[in-house]
Amino acid sequence: MPKRIRKKSISGTLSSDSFADISAGFIILIIGWLLALVNKGGGITVGILLGVYFFIAAFRQLLSGEQPEVKQTEPASYKQNYNINPTTSAPITTGPTIASKLSSLQSKDLKCPNCGSSIKLMDRKCKYCNSSLFPETDLPGPKIFGEVELDQSLRILHPEKGRLDLQVKNRIYYGELWQIKQKANVPWTLTGNYYAGLGVDNGMFLLNWQNRFYLLDSNTPLSDNQITREFAEPAREFAASNQTRDVYFIFNNTRWHLDDLGRFRVELVEGLDVNGEVGTIGRFIHASHQNRILVVEDYQSGGAGQDTLWTGYQIQKSNIEL
């Protein structure tokens, strides 16, 4: 915030000297009033002295040319600066990805401890007896869509097209990153939360992030200049408020509400035409307009991901049948 400015003004608050003069004058006035009760002549004398005192005080201030100082507040048009601490250069976790952990365990022949059936590394429950496989498959992974496999069929209720029968073509797991404090020397680390994106027929992408479900059906590549021009300012404002401010921005003649932003690491990719490779770091922006959704994927320079703008719809989990 800018410092308050002290400025000279004729119509301002009283200076300390003027206040002292008036205080002394009131004291003399009270003494004169008390004397007048006892001796009328004494009261008249004090009154004359009081008039002379104030005349001299006023004449002295006029000769000095001094004026009292008052405070001037910031103009109403003052615009807050939403600069935030630079964190893009902060170190990022180098711990093993889900894919690297899977690779180190590929040779293991895992069996269900309850029925003895063969199980896969990412299985959470046995497909034959439905028993829990923890800790036999003690690997991190998404709590939602973590059991979905390639070529599996899904039925999704599209907000405009109705029910669609779709097949999973690829999948990608994201690890959520965060900083304890927004400082350049504070590392980005994994929160322990993982989310899945499923590429399905017709180039659509089904994404879960936290408690939100997006069916994204249109995408276009973005450049760094486009991201800076269209999305950097609202993103900085939102981040500076610790994601508590209602931030809106205009894009393609639509007023979008910024819902979420953050960083991720690609943990696992399977299938064809997946955007990003294991270990790639990226940033995201999620924004909404009614039930329409806008998602920006901004991959770190030098990474293997293509910066992408997705648009689509927010849907409910109940609209997805596995």
N, C-alpha and C positions, 0 to 999 in steps of 0.2 A: 504494500500500500504506500502511496506517496506521502511525504511529510506534510503536516499542516503548515500553512504559510501565515506568518505574522505580518500585518499590513497596517499602516497608519490610516486613521479615518477620523473625521470631525465628529460624526455621530457614532461614538463607540462607548465602551465601558469606561468607568473612571479610572485614572491612574492612581498609583499608591499615594503620591503626594497630594492629589486633590482629595482623596478619601481622608487623609490625615487632617487636612485643613478643615473639612466639614465637621469632622469629629470634634476638633478643638472648638469650633464655633458653637456647636450644640452644647458643649460643656459650659461655655461662657453664658449661653442663653439660659440654661437651667439655673446657674448661680445668680444671674440677674433677676430672674423671676422670684427666686427665694428671697433675695434682698428687698425686692419691691414689696413683699408681704410685710416686712418689718419697717423699711424706710423707703418711701416713694422716691425721694431724691437719689438715693443710692441705685435704685432700679433704673432711673433715667440715665444715670452716668454709665452703668454697665451696657445699656442699650446703645449709647453713642459709641462706646468702645467696640462693641460687636460689629456695628456698621463699618467702622474704620478698618477693623481686622479683615472683613470679607472683601472690602474695596482693595486693600493692599494685596491680598492673596490673588484676586482676579487680575489685578494690574501686573503682578509679577509673572503669572503664567502667560499673559498676553505678550509681554516683552520677550519671554524665552522662546516663544514659537513652538513649544512642544505640544504634541497631541498624544492622547492615549492610544495604546495598541489594542487591536482586537484580533481574534482568530477568524480565519476564513476557511470554511470547509471545502472539500472537493466538489467540483461541479457535478451536477446530476448526470451529465453525459459521460462521466468517467467510465471507461470500459476495462473490466478486469482482465488481467493477463493470465492465460491458462497454461503457461509453460510448466512442464513437469520435469522432474529429474531425468536425465538421459540414462536409459536402462538397456538400450540396444546393444551396447558393448559389454554388458555385464556377463560374467562367465556362466556357462550352462552345464548342467549335469552331464557327466560322461559315463554314468552307470550303464550296465547292460540293458539292451532293449528286450522286449518280449521275444522278438525274432531270434536274437542271439541265444537266449535261454532255451528256446525250443530247439535250436540247432545242436546245442550241447547235450540234449536229452533224446535226440532222434533214435539212437541205437537201443534205447531201453524198450523191452517188451512188457508193457504195462498190462496188468490184469485187475479186474474188479475183485476186491477182497471178499465180497459177499458171494458172487456166483461164479467167479473165475473167468468171465468173458473178457475178450480183448477190449481195451479202451484206448482212446486217443489222449494226447497230452493236454488238450484244451477242454476235455470233457469235465463237467462239474458233477454230472449224475450218470450212472450206468444206464444205457439205453435198453438194457434187458431186464434188470430188476429194479431200476429207479432209485438205487441206493446212492448216498453221497459218496463221492470219491476223494474228498479231502482227508488226509493230505497226500494221497497217491499222486494227484496232479496239482501240486502246490505251485501254480503259476499265476501271476497277476493277469487280469484281463477284464473286459467290459462286463458289467453285471447285466446289461441289456444287449441283446443281439450277440452275446459272446458264444452262444451255442449254434448260431446260424452258419451253415456251410455253403461252399460253392455249389452251384446248380440246384440249390434248394428252391422250392416254389413258395411264393408269398402271395397273399391276397390283400390288396390295399384299397381302401375307400378314398378315391381321389375327389377333392371338393367340387370339381367341375365335370370330370369324365365318369364318375361313378366307380363301381368296383372293377379293379384291374387285377388280372392274374399275371404275375411277373416272376422271373427267374433271376436268382442272384448270379451275377457275372464276375464280380470281384468284391473284395472287402478290405478295409483299412482300419487299423486300430490307432487311436490317438491317446497319448499320455498327456495329461494336463500339467502345465508348468506354472510356477508361481514364485514370487519373492516375498520374504518376510517384510522387507522395507524397499521402497522404490529408490534405490541408490545404485550407482554404476559399479560399486564393488561388492554388492550383495548378489550371490549366485541365484540363477533360476534353477529350481529343483522340482522333482515330480511330487505332486500332491498325493499320489496313490490312487487317483481316480482315472479310469480309462473309459473311453467312449468309442463306439463303432460307427463306421459309415459303410453302407452296402450299395454297390453299383448294381443296378437292375436293368431290365430291358428298356429299350427306347432312350438310352442315355440318361436315365433318371438316377438320382442319388438319394437314398434314404439315410438320414443322419439323426442320431440321438446325441444330444448334449445336455447333461444334467437332467432336468425333468421335461425337456422340450423335444419334440419330434418334428423333423422337417422332411417334406417330400419335395426335392429340388428337381425341376424338370427343364431348366434352361441354363446354359453357361456360356460365358465368353471370356477370352484371355484378357488380362489386365497388364499394363506396364507400371513400373515404379512411379513414373510421372503422373499417371492417371490416379493412382492410389493417393499420392501426395496432394494432388489438386482437389480431388472429390471427397476424400475421407479423413485426411490427417487432422484438420482443424476440429471437427466434432469429436474425433477419437481422443485428442488431447484434452478437450474440455471435459469429456466423460471420465477420463482417467484421473484428471486433477481433482474431481469431486469424489474420488474413491467409488466411482460407479453409482452414485446416489442421485445425481442431477438428472432431470428429464431433458435429454438432449435430442433435438430434431435437426435434420438436414434435408436439403432438396437434392434429389438425384433422378434424372430422367422425368422431370416434371411431376414427381411424386414426393410428398413430405413423409420421410421415414423417421421412426422413433428408434434411437440406438438402445438396444436391449442388453448387449453383452460384448465384451472384448477380452482378449487374453492371448496366451501363447501355448503351443503344443509341440510335442515331438512325435514323429511317426514311429510307431512301435512295431507294426506288422503290416505287410501288404501281401495279398494273394489274388491271383487272377490277372486278367489283361486290362490294359488301359487304365491303370491306377495312377492318380496324380500324386507323385511323391515317392521317395524311396525311404527305406528304414534308416532312422537316425536323422532325417531332415527336420529342421526347426522351422516353425511358421507362426504367424500371428493370424488372428481371425477377428472379424467384426460380424455381429448378428444384429440385424435391424428389422423392424416390422412396420407394416401399414395394413391395418385391419388383419385379415388372415393371410396376407401376402408376406413373404419373407425374402430378405436380401442377405446373402452370406458372402463375405470377402475372405479369400484365402491369400495371405501375403507371405510367401516363402522367403527365408533368409537368403541374401545374396550369396551366390556360389553353391546353393543347394540344388537338389534335383527336381524341385516342384515348380510347376507353372502357376504364377499368380492368376487367380481366377475369380470371376464374379458369378455367383449362382443366384438364381431367383426361383421361387416356388411357393409352397404353401406350408403353413403350420397345421399339423393334424394331431389327433389324439392317439394315444397308444391303443385304445380300443378299436381304432380304425385299421389296425394291422393284425392280420391273421398269419401265424407262422405254420 
